[in-house]
Amino acid sequence: MKISNEQLLDMYYHMKLGRAVEHNLELLYRQGQLPGAIYSGIGQEATYVGAASALEDGDALATTHRDMAALLVRGITPKEVMAQHFGKVTSPTKGRGEDNYLGNLSLGIFTSVSMLPDLYPVATGAALYFRHKRKNNVAMAFCGEGASVRGDFHETLNWASVFNLPVVFMVVNNQFAYSTPTIKEMKIANVADRAVCYSMEGRVVDGNNVNEVFQVTKAAVDKARNGNGPTLIEAKTMRMKGHAGHDPADYVPEQLLDEWVRKDPLMRFENYLKEHNNLNEERKSKLEKEIEDLVSEAISFAKESPYPEASTLTTGVYSD
C-alpha cells in the first residue's frame, strides 16, 4: 500500500503536535497550574497517529486516557485539550469530567472513562449499529495490554467475532500496566496470539514505526469495511513516562528505557522522511514554529476561558 507524501507529512505533523501538547501539559503540571492529573503518551505517538489515520469520516473511535494524539488526528483541537485540562467551560465536557477524558460524538469520538477496557464493548456496539443501519463505517477501540486480561476484553472479542462486526481492536502494549511488567501479566508472547481463539485475524506491529502501524491498520479497517470482520492488532511500544504525572516510574529498568529512547518514533520517522526527500530543515523549522504557536495559543485560550457557572452544576447530570 503506497502512502502519499501528503499522508506522510500529515502523520508527521500530528506526531509532532501530540508530542508538543503533552510536553507542555507536563510543564504545566509540574508548575502546579493544572487542577488534575496527566497521563502521557509520549513515545507512543506512532501507534496513535498511524492507527487513527486509517479511519475515515463517519467512523467511530474509542480511546483511553493516554491516547490524546489519536484524538488530534480525528479532529479534537489543542485548544479543547488544554481547556479540558484547565477545567474550563470551553472544553468538550464544558468544564466537567476528568481532565484526560474527552470526546466529541459529532466527530465519532466516544468520551473515555477510567475503567479499561470499558470502551471495547462500546465500540463494538457502534459497529453493531453500523451493521444494523447498513452504514459503511468502521469502529476502532484502544486499550493497553493490562486491560487485555480482563473479562470484558474477551467477551467483546467473542461477540464481535460471532457477529462478524466491522471493528478493529488496538492493543497498545507499552510494557507496563501501571508498575506491573507484561511478563507478570500473561504467559503468552503476544496479546494478538489470542485472536485465534475467537477466529479472527491477529497482527503484531512495531508500535514505534508509524508506516507499519498505518499499513496494517488500514488493511484491517478496509477488511472490516468490506464485511470481512474484526481484527486484533497489538502495537509493541514503550511508555516513556510514568503511569501518571506523579509517577517517577522508578520500577522501570534504566537499560530498558535507554533501549527505547533509541527507538523514538518521532526521530525514526523524521529520519525516514529526510532519507526519502519528504522533509528538509526549512520545512521542519516552519512546521515546528507553526506547532509552537498553535500550542501557545491553546494554553492562552484555556487560561483566559471562564470556569462553568455554579448554577449549571446539575446541567447534563442524569438522575431519576
C-alpha positions in Angstrom: 0.0 0.0 0.0 1.6 3.3 -1.1 1.3 6.2 1.3 1.2 9.6 -0.4 3.6 12.4 0.6 0.6 14.3 1.8 -0.3 11.5 4.2 3.2 11.0 5.4 3.6 14.7 6.2 0.2 14.8 7.9 1.2 11.9 10.2 4.5 13.6 10.9 2.6 16.8 11.8 0.2 15.1 14.2 3.0 13.1 15.8 4.9 16.4 16.4 1.8 18.1 17.6 0.9 15.3 20.0 4.4 15.4 21.5 4.4 19.2 21.8 0.9 19.3 23.5 1.9 16.6 26.0 5.3 18.2 26.7 3.6 21.4 27.6 1.0 19.7 29.7 3.8 18.1 31.7 5.4 21.5 32.2 2.1 23.0 33.3 1.5 20.0 35.7 5.0 20.4 37.2 4.3 24.1 37.8 1.1 23.3 39.6 -1.1 25.1 37.1 -3.3 22.1 36.3 -6.1 21.0 38.7 -5.9 17.4 37.8 -3.6 14.6 36.6 -1.9 13.9 33.3 -1.3 10.6 31.6 1.4 11.0 29.0 1.5 9.1 25.7 5.0 10.4 24.9 6.9 7.7 23.0 3.7 6.1 21.7 2.7 8.7 19.1 3.4 6.4 16.1 0.8 3.9 17.3 -1.9 6.5 17.9 -1.3 8.5 14.8 -0.8 5.6 12.5 -3.9 3.8 13.6 -6.2 6.8 13.7 -5.1 8.0 10.3 -6.6 4.8 8.8 -10.1 5.9 9.7 -12.5 7.8 7.5 -15.3 10.3 8.1 -18.2 8.7 9.9 -16.1 6.0 11.6 -16.1 5.7 15.4 -13.1 5.9 17.7 -13.0 4.8 21.4 -9.7 5.7 23.2 -8.3 5.7 26.7 -6.8 8.4 28.9 -3.4 8.1 27.2 -4.4 8.2 23.5 -4.5 12.0 23.0 -2.5 12.0 19.8 -5.2 9.8 18.2 -7.9 12.4 19.1 -5.9 15.2 17.4 -5.9 13.2 14.2 -9.7 12.8 14.3 -10.4 16.5 14.9 -10.0 17.3 18.6 -8.1 20.6 18.8 -5.2 21.7 21.1 -7.5 24.4 22.5 -10.0 21.8 23.5 -7.3 19.6 25.1 -5.9 22.5 27.1 -9.4 23.8 28.1 -10.3 20.3 29.3 -7.1 20.1 31.5 -7.8 23.5 33.0 -11.5 22.6 33.7 -12.9 25.4 31.6 -16.3 25.8 30.1 -14.8 25.9 26.6 -13.7 22.3 26.9 -15.6 19.4 25.3 -17.1 18.5 28.6 -17.9 22.1 29.5 -15.6 22.1 32.4 -16.9 18.8 33.8 -15.5 15.4 34.0 -11.9 14.1 34.4 -9.4 16.2 32.6 -7.9 13.4 30.4 -11.3 12.1 29.3 -12.7 14.0 26.3 -14.5 13.2 23.1 -16.9 14.5 20.6 -19.8 12.4 19.2 -20.1 14.7 16.2 -16.6 13.5 15.2 -17.4 9.9 16.1 -15.2 10.0 19.2 -16.6 8.5 22.4 -15.5 10.1 25.7 -13.2 7.8 27.5 -13.6 6.5 31.1 -11.2 5.3 33.8 -12.3 1.6 33.7 -10.4 -0.1 31.0 -11.3 -1.7 28.5 -14.8 -0.4 29.0 -14.9 1.2 25.6 -14.2 -2.0 23.8 -17.9 -3.1 24.2 -19.0 0.5 23.3 -17.0 0.5 20.1 -18.4 -3.0 19.3 -21.9 -1.6 19.9 -21.1 1.2 17.4 -20.0 -1.5 14.9 -23.3 -3.4 15.5 -25.2 -0.1 14.9 -23.3 0.4 11.6 -24.3 -3.1 10.6 -27.9 -2.7 11.6 -28.3 0.6 9.8 -26.3 -0.6 6.7 -23.7 2.1 7.2 -20.4 1.6 5.5 -18.4 2.6 8.6 -15.9 1.0 11.0 -15.3 1.3 14.7 -11.9 1.3 16.4 -11.1 0.8 20.1 -7.9 1.2 22.0 -6.7 -0.4 25.3 -3.5 -1.4 26.9 -2.0 -4.8 27.3 -3.0 -4.7 31.0 -6.7 -4.3 30.1 -6.5 -7.3 27.8 -6.5 -9.7 30.8 -10.0 -8.5 31.9 -13.1 -10.5 31.1 -14.9 -7.7 29.2 -12.0 -7.7 26.7 -12.6 -11.4 25.9 -16.3 -11.1 25.9 -16.1 -8.3 23.4 -13.8 -10.1 21.0 -16.1 -13.1 21.1 -19.2 -11.0 20.4 -17.5 -9.1 17.6 -16.3 -12.4 16.0 -19.7 -14.2 16.3 -21.5 -11.3 14.6 -18.6 -10.6 12.1 -18.7 -6.9 13.0 -16.8 -4.0 11.4 -14.5 -3.2 14.3 -10.7 -3.0 14.8 -9.2 -3.6 18.2 -6.0 -1.9 19.0 -3.9 -3.1 22.0 -1.1 -0.7 22.9 1.5 -2.9 24.6 3.6 -0.3 26.3 5.3 -2.9 28.6 3.8 -1.9 31.9 0.2 -1.9 33.4 1.0 0.9 35.8 4.0 -0.7 37.5 3.4 -4.4 36.5 5.6 -5.6 33.7 4.0 -7.6 30.9 5.9 -10.7 31.9 3.9 -10.8 35.2 0.6 -10.2 33.5 0.5 -13.0 31.0 2.5 -16.1 29.8 1.9 -15.6 26.1 4.4 -13.7 24.0 1.9 -11.6 22.1 -1.6 -10.4 23.1 -2.5 -10.7 19.4 -2.0 -14.5 19.7 -5.3 -14.6 21.4 -7.1 -13.7 18.2 -7.1 -17.3 17.0 -9.3 -18.2 20.0 -12.1 -16.0 18.5 -11.5 -17.0 14.9 -10.3 -13.5 13.9 -7.1 -12.2 12.5 -4.4 -11.1 14.9 -1.4 -8.9 13.9 1.6 -7.7 15.8 3.2 -4.4 14.7 6.2 -2.3 15.6 4.3 0.4 17.5 7.2 2.9 17.0 7.0 2.6 13.2 4.2 4.8 12.0 4.4 3.5 8.5 3.9 -0.1 9.6 1.1 0.8 12.0 -0.8 2.7 9.3 -0.3 0.0 6.7 -1.5 -2.9 8.9 -4.3 -0.9 10.5 -5.5 0.5 7.1 -5.7 -3.1 5.8 -7.7 -4.1 8.9 -10.1 -1.1 8.5 -10.6 -1.8 4.8 -11.3 -5.5 5.6 -13.9 -4.6 8.2 -15.5 -2.0 5.9 -15.8 -4.7 3.3 -17.7 -7.0 5.6 -14.9 -9.3 6.5 -15.0 -8.9 10.2 -12.8 -7.7 13.1 -9.0 -7.7 13.6 -7.0 -7.6 16.8 -3.8 -5.6 16.4 -1.1 -5.4 19.0 1.3 -2.5 18.8 4.6 -3.1 20.6 5.8 0.2 22.1 7.0 1.8 25.3 5.6 4.2 27.9 8.4 6.7 28.2 6.9 8.4 31.2 5.3 7.2 34.4 1.7 5.9 34.6 0.7 9.4 35.5 2.4 12.8 36.1 3.0 12.0 39.8 4.7 8.7 39.0 8.5 8.8 38.5 8.5 5.2 37.1 11.4 4.1 39.3 10.3 0.5 38.7 11.4 0.7 35.0 15.0 -0.5 34.4 17.2 2.2 33.0 18.6 -0.2 30.5 15.1 -0.7 29.1 14.4 3.0 28.9 17.7 3.6 27.1 16.8 0.9 24.6 13.5 2.5 23.7 15.0 6.0 23.6 17.0 4.8 20.6 13.7 3.7 19.1 12.0 7.1 19.5 9.1 7.0 16.9 9.4 10.7 16.1 13.1 10.5 15.5 12.8 7.4 13.4 10.0 8.9 11.2 11.9 12.1 10.8 15.0 10.3 9.5 12.8 8.3 7.2 11.2 11.4 5.7 14.6 13.0 5.2 16.0 9.9 3.6 13.1 9.9 1.1 13.3 13.6 0.4 9.9 14.3 2.0 11.4 16.7 4.7 14.1 19.3 4.8 15.3 21.6 7.5 13.4 24.5 6.2 10.1 22.7 6.1 10.8 21.2 9.6 11.6 24.6 11.1 8.4 26.1 9.6 6.3 23.2 10.9 7.8 23.4 14.4 7.1 27.1 14.6 3.5 26.5 13.5 3.1 23.9 16.2 4.7 26.1 18.8 2.4 29.0 18.0 -0.6 26.7 18.0 0.1 25.2 21.4 1.0 28.6 22.9 -2.3 29.9 21.6 -4.2 26.9 23.0 -2.7 27.5 26.5 -3.6 31.2 26.5 -7.1 30.3 25.3 -7.5 27.8 28.1 -6.2 30.2 30.8 -8.4 33.0 29.6 -11.6 30.9 29.3 -14.1 31.0 32.2 -14.9 28.2 34.6 -18.5 26.9 34.4 -21.1 28.8 36.5 -22.1 27.2 39.7 -25.7 27.5 38.7 -25.1 24.9 35.9 -23.8 22.3 38.3 -26.6 19.9 37.6 -26.9 20.6 33.9 -26.4 17.4 31.9 -26.4 15.2 35.0 -28.7 12.2 34.8 -31.0 11.4 37.7 -34.2 9.6 38.2 
